């Protein structure tokens, strides 16, 4: 049996976050790279995080995080 778990990344609106949760994704990724088409600002990501049920893992994609 595999321990493979799914991560869906680039989520930036409520509809895909809800669909990912309903589909059973183990990890939900939010892209904080401003040059990306899938960029999400911190306030929107905070709102979307409330859609994720307790225990659902949220993952941040960043570039040059030390900056």
N, C-alpha and C positions, 0 to 999 in steps of 0.2 A: 504494500500500500504506500502511496506517495504522500509526502508531507507538503506538496506544492500548494502555495496559496496565491491567489490572484491579487494584483495591484492595478488599479485603473488610475491613470495620471492625466493631468491637464484639465481637471474639472474646474469650471469657472462660472457655472450657473446652477441653479437649484435642480433643474430637470435631470441632468446627467448624474448629479450626486445622488438623488433619490433613486434613479435607475440602478446605479452601482450598488447601493445599499440593498435594494430589493433583489438584485442578482446574487448577492452574497459575497461581494468583493471583500477580501480581508484587509486591504490597504487602499486608502483613497489619497491620491496625490494632488497637491496644489502647487502650481508653477509661479514662483515669485521672480522670474527673470523678465524684466520689463520689455526686452526686445522680442519676446516670444509672442506668437499669435494666441497662445493659451494662457497668457499672463493673467493673474488675479491679484488685486490689491489686498492688503492685510485686512481691511474692514470687511470686504466681501468674503474673504476666506473665513473670517471669524463667524460671520453669519451662516455660511455654508457648513461650518463645522458642527453647528447645532443640529443639523439634519442627520449627522452620523450618530448612531446609537452608542450608548456606553460600551466601552470595550472595543469599538471600532478604531482602527489605527489610522492616523492622519500623517501623511508624509509631505515634507516641504522640499521642493526643488529650488535650489538657489545657485547663484553664480558669484564667485568672489565674496563669500559670506563675511570674510574679515573686513571688507570695505564697509 
